Amino acid sequence: MHMARFPEKVDSKFRFVLLAARRAEQLIRGAQERMPRESPKYARHAMSEMQLDLIEWDYGEAPESPQTTSGEEGRPRPGDDAFRRRGTVH
């Protein structure tokens, strides 16, 4: 499997790897496979599904800008999710 080949709608290799990892997690937890398994490894199978454009995904809703109090602009408040999920795999 060559990393130079990834679906056109995926904008970078980094995003491809993130999406394939998330899909591999879904497969590990029992998600239905979208194609016959060619490899016993979940990550390779997830990457194959992504390359064949069998997986629907989107960026999700845009994150809300953090509300600032006490002049700390741009810094997350306690309890805020510092890492917000940008893309989802369905």
MODELLER restraints for C-alpha pairs under 7 A, 6 or more apart:
rsr = mdl.restraints
at = mdl.atoms
rsr.add(forms.Gaussian(group=physical.xy_distance, feature=features.Distance(at['CA:6:A'], at['CA:51:A']), mean=5.31, stdev=0.5))
rsr.add(forms.Gaussian(group=physical.xy_distance, feature=features.Distance(at['CA:7:A'], at['CA:51:A']), mean=5.55, stdev=0.5))
rsr.add(forms.Gaussian(group=physical.xy_distance, feature=features.Distance(at['CA:7:A'], at['CA:53:A']), mean=6.49, stdev=0.5))
rsr.add(forms.Gaussian(group=physical.xy_distance, feature=features.Distance(at['CA:10:A'], at['CA:16:A']), mean=6.25, stdev=0.5))
rsr.add(forms.Gaussian(group=physical.xy_distance, feature=features.Distance(at['CA:19:A'], at['CA:89:A']), mean=6.61, stdev=0.5))
rsr.add(forms.Gaussian(group=physical.xy_distance, feature=features.Distance(at['CA:20:A'], at['CA:43:A']), mean=6.67, stdev=0.5))
rsr.add(forms.Gaussian(group=physical.xy_distance, feature=features.Distance(at['CA:20:A'], at['CA:46:A']), mean=5.28, stdev=0.5))
rsr.add(forms.Gaussian(group=physical.xy_distance, feature=features.Distance(at['CA:20:A'], at['CA:47:A']), mean=5.29, stdev=0.5))
rsr.add(forms.Gaussian(group=physical.xy_distance, feature=features.Distance(at['CA:20:A'], at['CA:50:A']), mean=6.75, stdev=0.5))
rsr.add(forms.Gaussian(group=physical.xy_distance, feature=features.Distance(at['CA:21:A'], at['CA:43:A']), mean=6.39, stdev=0.5))
rsr.add(forms.Gaussian(group=physical.xy_distance, feature=features.Distance(at['CA:22:A'], at['CA:89:A']), mean=6.92, stdev=0.5))
rsr.add(forms.Gaussian(group=physical.xy_distance, feature=features.Distance(at['CA:23:A'], at['CA:46:A']), mean=5.68, stdev=0.5))
rsr.add(forms.Gaussian(group=physical.xy_distance, feature=features.Distance(at['CA:23:A'], at['CA:89:A']), mean=6.53, stdev=0.5))
rsr.add(forms.Gaussian(group=physical.xy_distance, feature=features.Distance(at['CA:24:A'], at['CA:42:A']), mean=5.21, stdev=0.5))
rsr.add(forms.Gaussian(group=physical.xy_distance, feature=features.Distance(at['CA:24:A'], at['CA:43:A']), mean=5.13, stdev=0.5))
rsr.add(forms.Gaussian(group=physical.xy_distance, feature=features.Distance(at['CA:24:A'], at['CA:46:A']), mean=5.29, stdev=0.5))
rsr.add(forms.Gaussian(group=physical.xy_distance, feature=features.Distance(at['CA:27:A'], at['CA:42:A']), mean=6.69, stdev=0.5))
rsr.add(forms.Gaussian(group=physical.xy_distance, feature=features.Distance(at['CA:28:A'], at['CA:42:A']), mean=6.92, stdev=0.5))
rsr.add(forms.Gaussian(group=physical.xy_distance, feature=features.Distance(at['CA:34:A'], at['CA:49:A']), mean=6.82, stdev=0.5))
rsr.add(forms.Gaussian(group=physical.xy_distance, feature=features.Distance(at['CA:34:A'], at['CA:54:A']), mean=6.54, stdev=0.5))
rsr.add(forms.Gaussian(group=physical.xy_distance, feature=features.Distance(at['CA:37:A'], at['CA:45:A']), mean=6.59, stdev=0.5))
rsr.add(forms.Gaussian(group=physical.xy_distance, feature=features.Distance(at['CA:38:A'], at['CA:45:A']), mean=6.88, stdev=0.5))
rsr.add(forms.Gaussian(group=physical.xy_distance, feature=features.Distance(at['CA:39:A'], at['CA:45:A']), mean=6.03, stdev=0.5))
rsr.add(forms.Gaussian(group=physical.xy_distance, feature=features.Distance(at['CA:49:A'], at['CA:55:A']), mean=6.38, stdev=0.5))
rsr.add(forms.Gaussian(group=physical.xy_distance, feature=features.Distance(at['CA:55:A'], at['CA:90:A']), mean=6.96, stdev=0.5))
rsr.add(forms.Gaussian(group=physical.xy_distance, feature=features.Distance(at['CA:56:A'], at['CA:89:A']), mean=6.33, stdev=0.5))
rsr.add(forms.Gaussian(group=physical.xy_distance, feature=features.Distance(at['CA:56:A'], at['CA:90:A']), mean=5.76, stdev=0.5))
rsr.add(forms.Gaussian(group=physical.xy_distance, feature=features.Distance(at['CA:57:A'], at['CA:87:A']), mean=6.95, stdev=0.5))
rsr.add(forms.Gaussian(group=physical.xy_distance, feature=features.Distance(at['CA:57:A'], at['CA:88:A']), mean=5.47, stdev=0.5))
rsr.add(forms.Gaussian(group=physical.xy_distance, feature=features.Distance(at['CA:57:A'], at['CA:89:A']), mean=4.57, stdev=0.5))
rsr.add(forms.Gaussian(group=physical.xy_distance, feature=features.Distance(at['CA:57:A'], at['CA:90:A']), mean=5.83, stdev=0.5))
rsr.add(forms.Gaussian(group=physical.xy_distance, feature=features.Distance(at['CA:58:A'], at['CA:87:A']), mean=5.58, stdev=0.5))
rsr.add(forms.Gaussian(group=physical.xy_distance, feature=features.Distance(at['CA:58:A'], at['CA:88:A']), mean=5.75, stdev=0.5))
rsr.add(forms.Gaussian(group=physical.xy_distance, feature=features.Distance(at['CA:59:A'], at['CA:86:A']), mean=5.26, stdev=0.5))
rsr.add(forms.Gaussian(group=physical.xy_distance, feature=features.Distance(at['CA:59:A'], at['CA:87:A']), mean=4.02, stdev=0.5))
rsr.add(forms.Gaussian(group=physical.xy_distance, feature=features.Distance(at['CA:59:A'], at['CA:88:A']), mean=6.29, stdev=0.5))
rsr.add(forms.Gaussian(group=physical.xy_distance, feature=features.Distance(at['CA:60:A'], at['CA:86:A']), mean=6.11, stdev=0.5))
rsr.add(forms.Gaussian(group=physical.xy_distance, feature=features.Distance(at['CA:60:A'], at['CA:87:A']), mean=5.68, stdev=0.5))
rsr.add(forms.Gaussian(group=physical.xy_distance, feature=features.Distance(at['CA:60:A'], at['CA:88:A']), mean=6.44, stdev=0.5))
rsr.add(forms.Gaussian(group=physical.xy_distance, feature=features.Distance(at['CA:66:A'], at['CA:74:A']), mean=6.81, stdev=0.5))
rsr.add(forms.Gaussian(group=physical.xy_distance, feature=features.Distance(at['CA:66:A'], at['CA:76:A']), mean=6.53, stdev=0.5))
rsr.add(forms.Gaussian(group=physical.xy_distance, feature=features.Distance(at['CA:76:A'], at['CA:82:A']), mean=6.23, stdev=0.5))
